[in-house]
Amino acid sequence: MGFTMPPTANFKFPNLQFEEKFSGLIAGVDEAGVAPLAGPVVAGAVILNCKNIPQGINDSKKLTAPVREKLFAEITETVLNIGVGIATVEEIDAMNIFHATRKAMLRAVENLGTVPNHVLMDGHLPPKFPCPATAIVGGDALSLSIAAASIIAKVTRDRIMAALHGEFPVYGWLKNKGYPTAEHRSAVKIHGITIHHRRGFAPIKEIYEQQQLEFA
């Protein structure tokens, strides 16, 4: 229930050109946390109020943390609908990160509180959303709705990792957010893995398998 649109080089900043191709309620969807060694993958879904769009919305990766936090608050206050979907570490290990990410995106749309007329999604191959969908490669840098969703997903996930940092401070998740930095990899080698680490990801997988052998 969707198709993939290649990236367009004409846009300097995200705008509403993709949204204007469709009628009704248009939801932008994006994820955060595909690459980390620890923590869930989080998706955001946003239906913008086109009469009241906060200034400065962009791909979350191009924004500083304080700007993302500011825009998160402004987006939350102005959008028509917002939804967040999470796929847990257990789900990532069970179904792999690709399928877990699609599950999180689907949950984000389901949590909008209304069924949109169309979904604009960053990436490839939309899951079976409850409405037609278009996947846009690099969509978080092209579509305002997707960019807004990227901010919701990123800030939500960063807050989750900050909370987990309080539980396991030696891994530096407040700073690295679970990504495979040198600091994080070193901490894993010294302190081992936690329940929040993704056992299907290298180098976590090797350490987990070694532990299983030792306990066998």
Backbone as CSV, one residue per row, in Angstrom:
resi,resn,N_x,N_y,N_z,CA_x,CA_y,CA_z,C_x,C_y,C_z
1,MET,0.847,-1.176,0.000,0.000,0.000,0.000,0.892,1.238,0.000
2,GLY,1.700,1.369,-1.049,2.566,2.524,-1.108,3.585,2.384,-2.200
3,PHE,4.320,3.458,-2.466,5.389,3.406,-3.438,6.524,4.285,-2.966
4,THR,7.698,4.089,-3.576,8.885,4.808,-3.164,9.199,5.904,-4.162
5,MET,9.462,7.091,-3.646,9.817,8.224,-4.482,11.290,8.520,-4.296
6,PRO,12.057,8.637,-5.381,13.482,8.912,-5.238,13.719,10.299,-4.677
7,PRO,14.931,10.557,-4.152,15.219,11.868,-3.603,15.183,12.941,-4.681
8,THR,14.815,14.156,-4.281,14.765,15.285,-5.188,15.802,16.304,-4.760
9,ALA,16.627,16.755,-5.687,17.754,17.621,-5.355,17.381,19.097,-5.353
10,ASN,16.136,19.439,-5.681,15.763,20.837,-5.837,15.521,21.560,-4.514
11,PHE,15.334,20.812,-3.425,14.910,21.423,-2.177,16.120,21.749,-1.298
12,LYS,16.202,22.996,-0.842,17.251,23.383,0.081,16.827,23.075,1.509
13,PHE,15.537,23.262,1.799,14.978,22.985,3.118,13.675,22.213,2.935
14,PRO,13.245,21.470,3.961,11.960,20.774,3.853,10.828,21.762,3.574
15,ASN,9.863,21.333,2.761,8.698,22.178,2.469,7.471,21.302,2.313
16,LEU,6.411,21.857,1.783,5.135,21.143,1.688,4.842,20.638,0.284
17,GLN,5.846,20.576,-0.571,5.578,20.175,-1.949,5.013,18.757,-2.038
18,PHE,5.519,17.844,-1.222,4.996,16.480,-1.247,3.599,16.415,-0.641
19,GLU,3.390,17.146,0.450,2.081,17.158,1.095,1.000,17.673,0.140
20,GLU,1.365,18.638,-0.684,0.392,19.265,-1.567,-0.021,18.369,-2.740
21,LYS,0.656,17.244,-2.905,0.268,16.299,-3.955,-0.969,15.491,-3.562
22,PHE,-1.327,15.523,-2.283,-2.420,14.693,-1.784,-3.433,15.563,-1.048
23,SER,-4.631,15.043,-0.864,-5.680,15.785,-0.169,-5.987,15.135,1.174
24,GLY,-6.614,15.903,2.042,-7.002,15.380,3.341,-5.871,15.485,4.354
25,LEU,-5.908,14.619,5.357,-4.918,14.624,6.423,-3.673,13.860,5.991
26,ILE,-2.527,14.534,5.990,-1.262,13.930,5.558,-0.362,13.769,6.768
27,ALA,0.055,12.555,7.024,0.939,12.273,8.161,2.356,12.046,7.672
28,GLY,3.301,12.702,8.320,4.713,12.406,8.088,5.183,11.408,9.125
29,VAL,6.037,10.470,8.700,6.514,9.414,9.603,8.027,9.253,9.450
30,ASP,8.730,9.150,10.559,10.171,8.892,10.533,10.566,8.165,11.809
31,GLU,11.780,7.642,11.805,12.258,6.863,12.945,13.562,7.436,13.484
32,ALA,13.931,6.971,14.667,15.217,7.280,15.273,15.712,6.038,15.998
33,GLY,16.992,5.736,15.830,17.571,4.643,16.605,17.728,3.329,15.873
34,VAL,17.984,3.372,14.578,18.220,2.119,13.848,19.603,1.552,14.159
35,ALA,20.608,2.407,14.247,21.994,1.943,14.340,22.533,1.667,15.739
36,PRO,21.952,2.166,16.826,22.552,1.966,18.147,22.695,0.509,18.565
37,LEU,23.582,0.308,19.529,23.769,-1.013,20.117,22.776,-1.278,21.244
38,ALA,22.137,-0.222,21.736,21.242,-0.367,22.892,20.025,0.522,22.731
39,GLY,18.953,0.126,23.407,17.737,0.926,23.419,16.778,0.585,22.299
40,PRO,15.555,1.077,22.405,14.517,0.773,21.413,14.700,1.588,20.146
41,VAL,13.952,1.220,19.116,13.807,2.078,17.950,12.476,2.791,18.099
42,VAL,12.468,4.095,17.807,11.297,4.939,18.048,10.876,5.607,16.746
43,ALA,9.583,5.642,16.502,9.043,6.324,15.322,8.092,7.420,15.750
44,GLY,8.082,8.488,14.972,7.137,9.569,15.198,6.219,9.705,14.006
45,ALA,4.989,10.110,14.244,4.024,10.405,13.182,3.387,11.752,13.501
46,VAL,3.315,12.622,12.502,2.842,13.981,12.721,1.910,14.399,11.593
47,ILE,0.765,14.981,11.947,-0.105,15.645,10.979,-0.030,17.131,11.286
48,LEU,0.679,17.873,10.441,0.882,19.293,10.679,-0.406,20.090,10.491
49,ASN,-0.501,21.175,11.219,-1.503,22.195,10.964,-0.862,23.193,10.011
50,CYS,-1.214,23.124,8.734,-0.525,23.921,7.723,-0.708,25.424,7.919
51,LYS,-1.642,25.815,8.787,-1.838,27.237,9.081,-0.976,27.705,10.260
52,ASN,-0.292,26.750,10.901,0.515,27.101,12.074,1.682,26.129,12.198
53,ILE,2.690,26.326,11.331,3.855,25.452,11.320,5.030,26.168,11.976
54,PRO,5.629,25.598,13.006,6.772,26.234,13.654,7.916,26.494,12.669
55,GLN,8.597,27.580,12.858,9.742,27.915,12.022,10.948,27.071,12.412
56,GLY,11.744,26.687,11.423,13.001,26.002,11.692,12.947,24.496,11.650
57,ILE,11.793,23.914,11.318,11.704,22.455,11.242,12.627,21.944,10.141
58,ASN,13.421,20.946,10.477,14.362,20.358,9.525,14.658,18.928,9.958
59,ASP,15.369,18.216,9.115,15.859,16.888,9.460,16.513,16.963,10.841
60,SER,16.086,16.117,11.769,16.570,16.200,13.150,18.087,16.068,13.240
61,LYS,18.701,15.345,12.291,20.154,15.156,12.323,20.899,16.451,12.031
62,LYS,20.225,17.423,11.452,20.860,18.694,11.110,20.662,19.753,12.194
63,LEU,20.011,19.374,13.284,19.690,20.319,14.352,20.459,19.976,15.622
64,THR,20.774,20.987,16.416,21.392,20.740,17.708,20.343,20.236,18.692
65,ALA,20.800,19.636,19.774,19.868,19.107,20.778,18.962,20.192,21.363
66,PRO,19.481,21.376,21.712,18.581,22.418,22.241,17.529,22.864,21.229
67,VAL,17.907,22.951,19.954,16.943,23.342,18.923,15.889,22.253,18.749
68,ARG,16.319,20.994,18.785,15.344,19.895,18.684,14.349,19.949,19.832
69,GLU,14.835,20.200,21.045,13.939,20.270,22.205,12.941,21.417,22.047
70,LYS,13.406,22.555,21.575,12.528,23.703,21.376,11.461,23.383,20.338
71,LEU,11.880,22.796,19.223,10.939,22.469,18.160,9.996,21.352,18.573
72,PHE,10.481,20.411,19.379,9.621,19.344,19.895,8.427,19.951,20.621
73,ALA,8.711,20.925,21.493,7.635,21.572,22.246,6.693,22.322,21.309
74,GLU,7.241,23.029,20.339,6.411,23.808,19.431,5.573,22.915,18.519
75,ILE,6.171,21.828,18.048,5.431,20.883,17.202,4.291,20.256,17.993
76,THR,4.596,19.831,19.215,3.583,19.204,20.061,2.398,20.135,20.302
77,GLU,2.672,21.432,20.422,1.618,22.411,20.717,0.785,22.787,19.487
78,THR,1.336,22.620,18.279,0.670,23.169,17.093,0.092,22.140,16.132
79,VAL,0.547,20.899,16.185,0.105,19.923,15.198,-1.354,19.533,15.414
80,LEU,-1.944,18.980,14.369,-3.309,18.461,14.491,-3.311,17.140,15.242
81,ASN,-2.356,16.270,14.911,-2.254,14.956,15.570,-0.790,14.552,15.653
82,ILE,-0.485,13.806,16.688,0.876,13.313,16.871,0.818,11.908,17.447
83,GLY,1.696,11.034,16.978,1.744,9.670,17.488,3.179,9.202,17.619
84,VAL,3.441,8.369,18.596,4.771,7.788,18.802,4.621,6.270,18.848
85,GLY,5.522,5.594,18.174,5.541,4.135,18.205,6.911,3.636,18.601
86,ILE,6.957,2.615,19.426,8.225,2.076,19.928,8.283,0.577,19.672
87,ALA,9.445,0.115,19.202,9.724,-1.316,19.135,10.849,-1.594,20.124
88,THR,10.633,-2.521,21.010,11.558,-2.787,22.110,12.796,-3.531,21.636
89,VAL,13.781,-3.583,22.529,14.995,-4.353,22.246,14.641,-5.816,22.004
90,GLU,13.696,-6.337,22.780,13.285,-7.736,22.594,12.706,-7.949,21.197
91,GLU,11.924,-6.997,20.726,11.354,-7.114,19.381,12.422,-6.975,18.310
92,ILE,13.378,-6.081,18.532,14.485,-5.929,17.577,15.251,-7.240,17.458
93,ASP,15.545,-7.874,18.594,16.276,-9.142,18.579,15.459,-10.259,17.938
94,ALA,14.143,-10.225,18.126,13.286,-11.298,17.622,13.024,-11.189,16.124
95,MET,12.833,-9.952,15.622,12.398,-9.805,14.217,13.371,-9.053,13.333
96,ASN,14.478,-8.628,13.849,15.542,-7.833,13.235,15.141,-6.368,13.147
97,ILE,16.144,-5.503,12.969,15.916,-4.063,13.078,15.027,-3.535,11.952
98,PHE,15.104,-4.124,10.763,14.276,-3.655,9.648,12.796,-3.819,9.979
99,HIS,12.410,-5.016,10.388,11.002,-5.279,10.676,10.548,-4.567,11.956
100,ALA,11.460,-4.442,12.932,11.106,-3.736,14.162,10.864,-2.254,13.880
101,THR,11.655,-1.681,12.985,11.462,-0.276,12.622,10.119,-0.079,11.939
102,ARG,9.768,-0.971,11.046,8.469,-0.889,10.374,7.325,-1.040,11.388
103,LYS,7.527,-1.908,12.376,6.520,-2.081,13.423,6.351,-0.788,14.218
104,ALA,7.467,-0.129,14.548,7.400,1.127,15.284,6.681,2.202,14.470
105,MET,6.947,2.259,13.172,6.290,3.235,12.302,4.789,2.991,12.234
106,LEU,4.416,1.736,12.105,3.001,1.393,12.070,2.317,1.797,13.379
107,ARG,2.970,1.533,14.499,2.403,1.900,15.804,2.268,3.416,15.942
108,ALA,3.234,4.149,15.402,3.154,5.610,15.479,1.919,6.121,14.744
109,VAL,1.651,5.577,13.575,0.469,5.984,12.816,-0.802,5.560,13.541
110,GLU,-0.802,4.361,14.093,-1.971,3.887,14.841,-2.238,4.757,16.068
111,ASN,-1.180,5.358,16.617,-1.321,6.180,17.815,-1.637,7.645,17.515
112,LEU,-1.859,7.973,16.253,-2.227,9.341,15.891,-3.592,9.739,16.454
113,GLY,-4.442,8.761,16.666,-5.792,9.057,17.142,-6.786,9.260,16.021
114,THR,-6.306,9.255,14.791,-7.160,9.340,13.615,-6.431,8.677,12.461
115,VAL,-7.161,8.206,11.476,-6.538,7.581,10.309,-6.287,8.662,9.265
116,PRO,-5.038,8.906,8.898,-4.772,9.927,7.882,-5.217,9.466,6.503
117,ASN,-5.329,10.417,5.601,-5.664,10.071,4.215,-4.455,9.559,3.452
118,HIS,-3.259,9.991,3.878,-2.046,9.550,3.217,-0.878,9.683,4.190
119,VAL,0.085,8.775,4.064,1.309,8.816,4.870,2.496,9.104,3.965
120,LEU,3.332,10.035,4.383,4.628,10.274,3.764,5.677,9.745,4.731
121,MET,6.468,8.781,4.276,7.405,8.087,5.149,8.828,8.247,4.647
122,ASP,9.759,8.476,5.557,11.163,8.510,5.180,11.661,7.087,4.939
123,GLY,12.349,6.865,3.810,12.948,5.568,3.560,12.329,4.819,2.406
124,HIS,12.342,3.495,2.526,11.863,2.600,1.475,10.718,1.729,2.011
125,LEU,9.956,1.172,1.134,9.016,0.083,1.425,8.132,0.342,2.652
126,PRO,7.062,1.086,2.505,6.173,1.335,3.645,5.572,0.040,4.184
127,PRO,5.378,-0.047,5.506,4.620,-1.177,6.050,3.156,-1.032,5.666
128,LYS,2.321,-1.937,6.128,0.906,-1.903,5.761,0.157,-0.910,6.649
129,PHE,0.359,0.369,6.345,-0.372,1.414,7.050,-1.863,1.295,6.741
130,PRO,-2.719,1.890,7.578,-4.169,1.815,7.335,-4.652,2.796,6.265
131,CYS,-3.744,3.276,5.429,-4.079,4.214,4.367,-2.980,4.162,3.323
132,PRO,-3.164,4.766,2.151,-2.087,4.813,1.157,-0.853,5.519,1.712
133,ALA,0.303,5.149,1.188,1.548,5.710,1.708,2.569,5.895,0.593
134,THR,3.424,6.855,0.790,4.535,7.108,-0.124,5.825,7.138,0.681
135,ALA,6.789,6.315,0.288,8.111,6.327,0.910,9.015,7.248,0.098
136,ILE,9.700,8.152,0.777,10.565,9.123,0.114,11.980,8.959,0.648
137,VAL,12.896,8.627,-0.224,14.293,8.487,0.171,14.820,9.859,0.599
138,GLY,15.368,9.931,1.810,15.822,11.220,2.322,14.690,12.173,2.612
139,GLY,13.522,11.637,2.917,12.327,12.448,3.104,12.400,13.414,4.268
140,ASP,13.225,13.111,5.279,13.314,14.016,6.424,13.985,15.342,6.076
141,ALA,14.661,15.387,4.942,15.269,16.634,4.478,14.430,17.310,3.395
142,LEU,13.297,16.693,3.030,12.498,17.188,1.908,11.091,17.601,2.316
143,SER,10.481,16.816,3.197,9.085,17.043,3.596,9.014,17.602,5.010
144,LEU,8.261,18.670,5.192,8.108,19.254,6.525,7.439,18.290,7.499
145,SER,6.480,17.519,7.013,5.793,16.568,7.887,6.740,15.477,8.365
146,ILE,7.573,14.970,7.450,8.528,13.933,7.832,9.600,14.508,8.740
147,ALA,10.063,15.719,8.438,11.067,16.362,9.289,10.533,16.557,10.703
148,ALA,9.277,16.989,10.820,8.669,17.151,12.140,8.606,15.806,12.868
149,ALA,8.252,14.753,12.136,8.200,13.418,12.743,9.588,12.971,13.189
150,SER,10.611,13.335,12.425,11.976,12.963,12.797,12.379,13.611,14.111
151,ILE,11.939,14.842,14.345,12.235,15.537,15.598,11.516,14.865,16.764
152,ILE,10.252,14.520,16.556,9.493,13.830,17.612,10.162,12.508,17.962
153,ALA,10.545,11.741,16.953,11.166,10.440,17.199,12.512,10.589,17.896
154,LYS,13.339,11.506,17.421,14.685,11.681,17.969,14.649,12.157,19.413
155,VAL,13.860,13.184,19.703,13.802,13.701,21.076,13.222,12.657,22.028
156,THR,12.188,11.954,21.585,11.599,10.909,22.434,12.627,9.838,22.760
157,ARG,13.353,9.393,21.738,14.350,8.341,21.983,15.500,8.851,22.854
158,ASP,15.954,10.065,22.606,17.035,10.616,23.425,16.627,10.685,24.893
159,ARG,15.371,11.016,25.157,14.889,11.070,26.537,14.852,9.676,27.163
160,ILE,14.483,8.687,26.367,14.496,7.301,26.857,15.915,6.896,27.243
161,MET,16.880,7.217,26.371,18.267,6.825,26.639,18.829,7.597,27.829
162,ALA,18.395,8.842,28.019,18.838,9.602,29.188,18.327,8.946,30.469
163,ALA,17.107,8.442,30.432,16.557,7.744,31.596,17.311,6.440,31.856
164,LEU,17.644,5.715,30.798,18.388,4.468,30.955,19.813,4.724,31.430
165,HIS,20.362,5.889,31.080,21.694,6.265,31.550,21.720,6.316,33.075
166,GLY,20.637,6.792,33.684,20.573,6.839,35.131,20.643,5.464,35.761
167,GLU,20.195,4.462,35.002,20.208,3.074,35.476,21.562,2.410,35.232
168,PHE,22.194,2.745,34.110,23.475,2.150,33.718,24.439,3.242,33.247
169,PRO,24.950,4.077,34.146,25.749,5.241,33.749,27.095,4.910,33.110
170,VAL,27.620,3.715,33.336,28.970,3.412,32.843,29.046,3.348,31.316
171,TYR,27.897,3.241,30.637,27.908,3.112,29.177,27.831,4.460,28.452
172,GLY,27.628,5.520,29.187,27.628,6.843,28.584,26.454,7.141,27.685
173,TRP,25.309,6.550,27.979,24.151,6.713,27.079,23.594,8.131,27.067
174,LEU,23.860,8.908,28.112,23.409,10.292,28.110,24.051,11.050,26.957
175,LYS,25.279,10.679,26.638,26.018,11.346,25.569,25.903,10.613,24.242
176,ASN,26.136,9.291,24.265,26.195,8.559,22.981,24.856,7.983,22.543
177,LYS,23.834,8.044,23.411,22.472,7.589,23.095,22.411,6.125,22.654
178,GLY,23.425,5.352,23.025,23.435,3.928,22.666,24.142,3.617,21.368
179,TYR,24.616,4.649,20.669,25.317,4.419,19.404,26.691,3.799,19.675
180,PRO,27.268,3.109,18.686,28.523,2.367,18.897,29.764,3.247,18.889
181,THR,29.829,4.202,19.792,31.023,5.027,19.924,32.139,4.202,20.557
182,ALA,33.342,4.731,20.500,34.473,4.037,21.117,34.249,3.883,22.619
183,GLU,33.700,4.923,23.246,33.404,4.887,24.675,32.416,3.771,25.005
184,HIS,31.370,3.656,24.199,30.351,2.649,24.452,30.908,1.245,24.244
185,ARG,31.620,1.047,23.153,32.189,-0.280,22.872,33.171,-0.698,23.959
186,SER,33.961,0.261,24.435,34.915,-0.042,25.507,34.194,-0.429,26.787
187,ALA,33.121,0.287,27.108,32.360,-0.022,28.319,31.730,-1.410,28.238
188,VAL,31.273,-1.786,27.052,30.685,-3.116,26.868,31.727,-4.201,27.127
189,LYS,32.944,-3.989,26.642,34.012,-4.979,26.851,34.378,-5.104,28.327
190,ILE,34.321,-3.969,29.043,34.713,-3.976,30.456,33.585,-4.471,31.358
191,HIS,32.379,-3.983,31.122,31.257,-4.229,32.050,30.254,-5.265,31.543
192,GLY,30.413,-5.706,30.311,29.468,-6.670,29.764,28.222,-5.986,29.212
193,ILE,27.202,-6.773,28.933,25.990,-6.245,28.304,24.834,-6.201,29.299
194,THR,23.866,-5.351,28.997,22.699,-5.170,29.851,21.453,-5.700,29.138
195,ILE,20.336,-5.642,29.836,19.070,-6.052,29.223,18.649,-5.092,28.115
196,HIS,19.293,-3.925,28.059,18.934,-2.935,27.050,19.802,-3.011,25.799
197,HIS,20.761,-3.919,25.774,21.608,-4.082,24.596,20.948,-5.021,23.584
198,ARG,21.192,-4.740,22.322,20.618,-5.520,21.227,21.534,-6.714,20.935
199,ARG,21.065,-7.891,21.288,21.909,-9.074,21.210,22.175,-9.542,19.780
200,GLY,21.456,-9.007,18.812,21.706,-9.370,17.424,22.714,-8.471,16.746
201,PHE,23.188,-7.434,17.447,24.112,-6.464,16.867,25.542,-6.780,17.298
202,ALA,26.479,-6.760,16.331,27.895,-6.855,16.693,28.307,-5.508,17.296
203,PRO,29.165,-5.459,18.335,29.836,-6.598,18.974,29.044,-7.224,20.122
204,ILE,27.817,-6.780,20.354,27.004,-7.327,21.443,26.779,-8.821,21.240
205,LYS,26.531,-9.211,19.989,26.234,-10.608,19.687,27.376,-11.522,20.105
206,GLU,28.611,-11.124,19.803,29.761,-11.954,20.154,29.907,-12.099,21.665
207,ILE,29.706,-11.008,22.397,29.830,-11.058,23.857,28.713,-11.915,24.452
208,TYR,27.499,-11.756,23.938,26.362,-12.537,24.438,26.585,-14.031,24.185
209,GLU,27.043,-14.378,22.998,27.253,-15.793,22.665,28.361,-16.379,23.533
210,GLN,29.386,-15.580,23.833,30.453,-16.063,24.701,29.943,-16.305,26.113
211,GLN,29.077,-15.402,26.583,28.488,-15.580,27.912,27.642,-16.847,27.969
212,GLN,26.903,-17.111,26.901,26.072,-18.311,26.863,26.924,-19.574,26.952
213,LEU,28.078,-19.544,26.281,28.984,-20.701,26.337,29.539,-20.890,27.732
214,GLU,29.859,-19.758,28.382,30.443,-19.843,29.736,29.439,-20.390,30.748
215,PHE,28.151,-20.064,30.548,27.121,-20.510,31.475,26.565,-21.890,31.133
216,ALA,26.926,-22.414,29.971,26.389,-23.706,29.516,26.951,-24.843,30.363
